[in-house]
Amino acid sequence: MAVELIEGSSVSQLRGLIKQVGYNKDVDIEFATVTAEPPSLRIKIDNMPIELDADDFVVAESLVKHTRKARIDGATPVDIEFENALKAGDRVIVASFKNGQGYAILDRIGGDSDGA
């Protein structure tokens, strides 16, 4: 695809380039509710009629029970276990990609997520 020279200010040039190249959106951000806890984790994305099960998405490490090594004041590293597993009713931020064929739970959210 040939891109034609666009005249005008830098803002006009950028606007014109976007019009020529087109809008390309690879990722959507959605809100969802956890409907079942691990090990059978399930979520219901707002405005989707079905629930997704654990085979349909990946989860950020910070939202599951996990262990990390930590060193305090130069001492020998110790294992610290984080028990931050998702619970039924938790609201989460989900990224959908591959035209809604892949999902990643990014983080837990607090408060009202409907933008109010």
C-alpha positions as CSV (number, residue, x, y, z in Angstrom):
1,M,0.0,0.0,0.0
2,A,1.5,3.3,-1.1
3,V,1.2,6.2,1.4
4,E,0.8,9.5,-0.2
5,L,2.5,12.7,0.9
6,I,0.3,14.7,3.3
7,E,0.6,18.4,3.6
8,G,-0.3,20.7,6.5
9,S,0.6,20.8,10.1
10,S,2.0,17.8,12.0
11,V,-1.4,17.2,13.5
12,S,-3.0,17.2,10.0
13,Q,-0.3,14.9,8.7
14,L,-0.9,12.4,11.5
15,R,-4.6,12.5,11.1
16,G,-4.2,12.0,7.3
17,L,-1.8,9.1,7.9
18,I,-4.2,7.4,10.3
19,K,-7.0,7.7,7.7
20,Q,-4.7,6.2,5.0
21,V,-3.4,3.3,7.1
22,G,-6.7,2.6,8.9
23,Y,-7.6,1.7,12.4
24,N,-5.9,-1.4,13.7
25,K,-7.1,-2.6,17.1
26,D,-5.4,-5.8,18.3
27,V,-6.5,-5.8,22.0
28,D,-9.8,-5.0,23.8
29,I,-10.0,-4.3,27.5
30,E,-13.0,-5.8,29.2
31,F,-14.3,-6.1,32.8
32,A,-15.4,-9.5,34.1
33,T,-16.6,-11.2,37.3
34,V,-15.0,-14.4,38.7
35,T,-17.8,-17.0,39.0
36,A,-15.8,-20.0,40.3
37,E,-12.6,-20.2,42.3
38,P,-9.4,-22.2,41.4
39,P,-8.8,-24.9,40.6
40,S,-11.9,-24.7,38.4
41,L,-11.6,-21.0,37.7
42,R,-14.3,-19.4,35.6
43,I,-15.1,-15.9,34.6
44,K,-18.1,-14.1,33.1
45,I,-17.1,-11.1,30.9
46,D,-19.5,-8.3,31.0
47,N,-21.8,-8.2,27.9
48,M,-20.9,-11.8,26.9
49,P,-23.6,-14.4,27.3
50,I,-21.3,-17.3,28.3
51,E,-18.8,-18.0,31.0
52,L,-15.2,-18.8,30.2
53,D,-13.3,-21.6,32.0
54,A,-9.6,-21.9,32.8
55,D,-8.8,-23.4,29.3
56,D,-10.0,-20.1,27.7
57,F,-7.7,-17.7,29.4
58,V,-4.3,-17.1,31.1
59,V,-4.0,-15.4,34.5
60,A,-1.3,-13.0,35.7
61,E,1.0,-14.6,38.3
62,S,0.0,-12.0,40.9
63,L,-3.5,-13.3,40.9
64,V,-2.7,-16.9,41.8
65,K,-1.1,-18.6,44.7
66,H,2.7,-18.4,44.0
67,T,6.1,-18.4,45.6
68,R,8.9,-15.9,45.2
69,K,12.4,-15.7,46.6
70,A,13.1,-12.5,48.6
71,R,16.2,-11.2,50.4
72,I,15.8,-8.8,53.3
73,D,18.8,-6.6,54.2
74,G,21.2,-8.9,52.3
75,A,20.3,-12.0,54.3
76,T,20.0,-15.4,52.7
77,P,17.1,-15.5,50.3
78,V,13.9,-17.1,51.6
79,D,10.8,-18.3,49.9
80,I,7.7,-16.2,50.4
81,E,4.3,-17.6,49.5
82,F,1.7,-15.2,48.2
83,E,-1.9,-16.4,48.6
84,N,-3.6,-13.9,46.3
85,A,-5.9,-16.3,44.5
86,L,-9.0,-15.0,42.8
87,K,-12.3,-15.5,44.6
88,A,-15.9,-15.8,43.4
89,G,-17.3,-12.3,43.0
90,D,-14.0,-10.6,42.4
91,R,-14.1,-8.1,39.5
92,V,-11.2,-8.3,37.1
93,I,-9.7,-6.6,34.1
94,V,-9.4,-8.8,31.1
95,A,-7.6,-8.2,27.8
96,S,-9.1,-10.0,24.8
97,F,-6.9,-10.6,21.7
98,K,-6.9,-12.6,18.5
99,N,-10.4,-11.2,17.7
100,G,-11.8,-12.4,21.0
101,Q,-10.3,-15.9,20.7
102,G,-7.7,-15.3,23.5
103,Y,-8.1,-13.8,26.9
104,A,-5.7,-12.7,29.7
105,I,-6.8,-11.7,33.3
106,L,-4.6,-8.8,34.1
107,D,-5.6,-7.6,37.5
108,R,-8.2,-7.5,40.2
109,I,-10.1,-4.2,40.5
110,G,-11.8,-2.6,43.4
111,G,-14.8,-0.4,43.6
112,D,-17.3,0.2,40.8
113,S,-15.9,-0.7,37.4
114,D,-18.8,0.6,35.3
115,G,-17.2,4.0,35.0
116,A,-19.6,5.7,37.3
